[in-house]
Amino acid sequence: MRSYELMVIHRPDMAEPDVRSAVEEVEKAITDRDGNVKETDFWGKRRFAYEINHMNEGYYSVITFDGDPDLENMLDRSLLLLDSVVRHKIFRKTA
């Protein structure tokens, strides 16, 4: 298994409890696919450095997990289709 770090930015018009439950759904998707969630860091609402899709802020969260490359691909496709996600990025940790 490989180590990954996933950063997700959710829409600012969502309520914070809804965002936290959306992050929990991502964690559940990881564990359902035999991944292992190491740590979840919820940063809260932050201002963007530049405007994205006419938005100036969003809810940031970072999930550190272990999983297979198939899990990474599944997460990437799933998060791309969600309307509640403004942006996401999956990093493969090397060390």
GROMACS elastic network, one bead per residue, 0.5 to 0.9 nm:
[ bonds ]
;  ai    aj funct       b0    kb
    1    35     6  0.84168   500
    1    66     6  0.60562   500
    1    67     6  0.50498   500
    1    68     6  0.52789   500
    1    69     6  0.81791   500
    2    65     6  0.84210   500
    2    66     6  0.53996   500
    2    67     6  0.54646   500
    2    68     6  0.61314   500
    2    69     6  0.75917   500
    2    92     6  0.74195   500
    2    93     6  0.77336   500
    2    94     6  0.85386   500
    3    64     6  0.74675   500
    3    65     6  0.58683   500
    3    67     6  0.65694   500
    3    68     6  0.86893   500
    3    91     6  0.86540   500
    3    92     6  0.60660   500
    3    93     6  0.53881   500
    3    94     6  0.75161   500
    3    95     6  0.87939   500
    4    63     6  0.82697   500
    4    64     6  0.58497   500
    4    65     6  0.53874   500
    4    66     6  0.59780   500
    4    67     6  0.74874   500
    4    72     6  0.82133   500
    4    90     6  0.66916   500
    4    91     6  0.55240   500
    4    93     6  0.53447   500
    4    94     6  0.87314   500
    5    62     6  0.68522   500
    5    63     6  0.57347   500
    5    65     6  0.63419   500
    5    66     6  0.86824   500
    5    89     6  0.82069   500
    5    90     6  0.57186   500
    5    91     6  0.50690   500
    5    92     6  0.64110   500
    5    93     6  0.68419   500
    6    61     6  0.81590   500
    6    62     6  0.55504   500
    6    63     6  0.50768   500
    6    64     6  0.63155   500
    6    65     6  0.79684   500
    6    88     6  0.71480   500
    6    89     6  0.57749   500
    6    91     6  0.63108   500
    6    92     6  0.88078   500
    7    60     6  0.71258   500
    7    61     6  0.57658   500
    7    63     6  0.64973   500
    7    64     6  0.88146   500
    7    87     6  0.82696   500
    7    88     6  0.54977   500
    7    89     6  0.53187   500
    7    90     6  0.64717   500
    7    91     6  0.83243   500
    8    23     6  0.85281   500
    8    59     6  0.79970   500
    8    60     6  0.58558   500
    8    61     6  0.54263   500
    8    62     6  0.64613   500
    8    63     6  0.83211   500
    8    79     6  0.85012   500
    8    85     6  0.69443   500
    8    86     6  0.78007   500
    8    87     6  0.60632   500
    8    89     6  0.66934   500
    8    90     6  0.87336   500
    9    12     6  0.88261   500
    9    58     6  0.58493   500
    9    59     6  0.53243   500
    9    61     6  0.66143   500
    9    84     6  0.86410   500
    9    85     6  0.58309   500
    9    86     6  0.54685   500
    9    87     6  0.52512   500
    9    88     6  0.61369   500
   10    13     6  0.87916   500
   10    14     6  0.77308   500
   10    19     6  0.68918   500
   10    22     6  0.88430   500
   10    45     6  0.89734   500
   10    58     6  0.55925   500
   10    60     6  0.66184   500
   10    61     6  0.83701   500
   10    83     6  0.88567   500
   10    84     6  0.56011   500
   10    86     6  0.54157   500
   10    87     6  0.73297   500
   10    88     6  0.87857   500
   11    14     6  0.59371   500
   11    19     6  0.85094   500
   11    55     6  0.82594   500
   11    57     6  0.78074   500
   11    58     6  0.52348   500
   11    59     6  0.65297   500
   11    83     6  0.84021   500
   11    84     6  0.55532   500
   11    85     6  0.60960   500
   11    86     6  0.58533   500
   12    15     6  0.78965   500
   12    16     6  0.88788   500
   12    45     6  0.71212   500
   12    46     6  0.89565   500
   12    55     6  0.78591   500
   12    56     6  0.84951   500
   12    57     6  0.59851   500
   12    59     6  0.61378   500
   13    58     6  0.82131   500
   14    17     6  0.83977   500
   14    18     6  0.64482   500
   14    19     6  0.65744   500
   14    59     6  0.86679   500
   14    84     6  0.79815   500
   15    18     6  0.53045   500
   15    19     6  0.64529   500
   15    20     6  0.88728   500
   16    19     6  0.50400   500
   16    20     6  0.62261   500
   16    21     6  0.86756   500
   16    44     6  0.78592   500
   16    45     6  0.85731   500
   16    59     6  0.80593   500
   17    20     6  0.50556   500
   17    21     6  0.62161   500
   17    22     6  0.86024   500
   18    21     6  0.51291   500
   18    22     6  0.61772   500
   18    23     6  0.86933   500
   19    23     6  0.62558   500
   19    24     6  0.86449   500
   19    59     6  0.74300   500
   19    84     6  0.86869   500
   20    23     6  0.50733   500
   20    24     6  0.62788   500
   20    25     6  0.87318   500
   20    42     6  0.80084   500
   20    61     6  0.89392   500
   21    25     6  0.62456   500
   21    26     6  0.87670   500
   22    25     6  0.50124   500
   22    26     6  0.64809   500
   22    27     6  0.87806   500
   22    84     6  0.87392   500
   23    26     6  0.51050   500
   23    27     6  0.63468   500
   23    28     6  0.86870   500
   23    40     6  0.86944   500
   23    42     6  0.86986   500
   23    61     6  0.75658   500
   23    63     6  0.85882   500
   24    28     6  0.61294   500
   24    29     6  0.85917   500
   25    29     6  0.61489   500
   25    30     6  0.86514   500
   26    29     6  0.50219   500
   26    30     6  0.63329   500
   26    31     6  0.88143   500
   26    63     6  0.89115   500
   26    75     6  0.81348   500
   26    79     6  0.88262   500
   27    30     6  0.51102   500
   27    31     6  0.63600   500
   27    32     6  0.85946   500
   27    36     6  0.87946   500
   27    37     6  0.66864   500
   27    40     6  0.85734   500
   27    63     6  0.78657   500
   27    65     6  0.88708   500
   28    31     6  0.51353   500
   28    32     6  0.59229   500
   28    33     6  0.86015   500
   28    37     6  0.89626   500
   29    32     6  0.51062   500
   29    33     6  0.64062   500
   29    35     6  0.84812   500
   29    75     6  0.80865   500
   30    33     6  0.54068   500
   30    34     6  0.67817   500
   30    35     6  0.50242   500
   30    36     6  0.68835   500
   30    37     6  0.70940   500
   30    65     6  0.79526   500
   30    66     6  0.87396   500
   30    67     6  0.78015   500
   30    71     6  0.72086   500
   30    75     6  0.80035   500
   31    34     6  0.51703   500
   31    36     6  0.58112   500
   31    37     6  0.69699   500
   32    35     6  0.70691   500
   33    36     6  0.89767   500
   33    67     6  0.81747   500
   33    68     6  0.88732   500
   33    71     6  0.66649   500
   34    66     6  0.89784   500
   34    67     6  0.70294   500
   34    68     6  0.84245   500
   34    71     6  0.85085   500
   35    65     6  0.69096   500
   35    66     6  0.55659   500
   35    68     6  0.73805   500
   35    71     6  0.75426   500
   36    64     6  0.87532   500
   36    65     6  0.54431   500
   36    66     6  0.50478   500
   36    67     6  0.65653   500
   37    40     6  0.76253   500
   37    63     6  0.72347   500
   37    64     6  0.61546   500
   37    66     6  0.65062   500
   37    67     6  0.88097   500
   38    63     6  0.76741   500
   38    64     6  0.54551   500
   38    65     6  0.51196   500
   38    66     6  0.73659   500
   39    62     6  0.81754   500
   39    63     6  0.58759   500
   39    64     6  0.51532   500
   39    65     6  0.70143   500
   40    61     6  0.73022   500
   40    62     6  0.58074   500
   40    64     6  0.63455   500
   40    65     6  0.87610   500
   41    60     6  0.86878   500
   41    61     6  0.56923   500
   41    62     6  0.50791   500
   41    63     6  0.63578   500
   41    64     6  0.84764   500
   42    59     6  0.81740   500
   42    60     6  0.63817   500
   42    62     6  0.64282   500
   42    63     6  0.85287   500
   43    46     6  0.76507   500
   43    59     6  0.70538   500
   43    60     6  0.52372   500
   43    61     6  0.55334   500
   43    62     6  0.77852   500
   44    58     6  0.79573   500
   44    59     6  0.50168   500
   44    60     6  0.56263   500
   44    61     6  0.72100   500
   45    57     6  0.66957   500
   45    58     6  0.52636   500
   45    60     6  0.63592   500
   46    56     6  0.87458   500
   46    57     6  0.55120   500
   46    58     6  0.56944   500
   46    59     6  0.62362   500
   46    60     6  0.68943   500
   47    50     6  0.85537   500
   47    56     6  0.59245   500
   47    58     6  0.66515   500
   47    59     6  0.88866   500
   48    51     6  0.65120   500
   48    52     6  0.78361   500
   48    55     6  0.81956   500
   48    56     6  0.53824   500
   48    57     6  0.51453   500
   48    58     6  0.73481   500
   49    56     6  0.79551   500
   49    57     6  0.87951   500
   50    55     6  0.87347   500
   50    56     6  0.68706   500
   51    54     6  0.58318   500
   51    55     6  0.55155   500
   51    56     6  0.50627   500
   51    57     6  0.80816   500
   52    55     6  0.52527   500
   52    56     6  0.66855   500
   52    57     6  0.85075   500
   52    86     6  0.78481   500
   52    87     6  0.88781   500
   53    56     6  0.85726   500
   53    86     6  0.80770   500
   55    58     6  0.77853   500
   58    86     6  0.77771   500
   67    70     6  0.80988   500
   67    71     6  0.61275   500
   67    72     6  0.73195   500
   68    71     6  0.52991   500
   68    72     6  0.67257   500
   69    72     6  0.50163   500
   69    73     6  0.63497   500
   69    74     6  0.86884   500
   70    73     6  0.51175   500
   70    74     6  0.61682   500
   70    75     6  0.86301   500
   71    74     6  0.50661   500
   71    75     6  0.61247   500
   71    76     6  0.85153   500
   72    75     6  0.52261   500
   72    76     6  0.61250   500
   72    77     6  0.87209   500
   72    90     6  0.75359   500
   73    76     6  0.50900   500
   73    77     6  0.62568   500
   73    78     6  0.85932   500
   74    77     6  0.52946   500
   74    78     6  0.60912   500
   74    79     6  0.85685   500
   75    78     6  0.50947   500
   75    79     6  0.59506   500
   75    80     6  0.83375   500
   75    90     6  0.87659   500
   76    79     6  0.54410   500
   76    80     6  0.61118   500
   76    81     6  0.88751   500
   76    88     6  0.79854   500
   76    89     6  0.80440   500
   76    90     6  0.75602   500
   77    80     6  0.52000   500
   77    81     6  0.65760   500
   78    81     6  0.54239   500
   78    82     6  0.66472   500
   79    82     6  0.52811   500
   79    83     6  0.85249   500
   79    84     6  0.88524   500
   79    85     6  0.66543   500
   79    87     6  0.83364   500
   79    88     6  0.71026   500
   80    83     6  0.81606   500
   80    85     6  0.74847   500
   80    86     6  0.87671   500
   80    87     6  0.79055   500
   80    88     6  0.77403   500
   81    84     6  0.89859   500
   81    85     6  0.82663   500
   82    85     6  0.56354   500
   82    86     6  0.85259   500
   83    86     6  0.73611   500
   85    88     6  0.72027   500
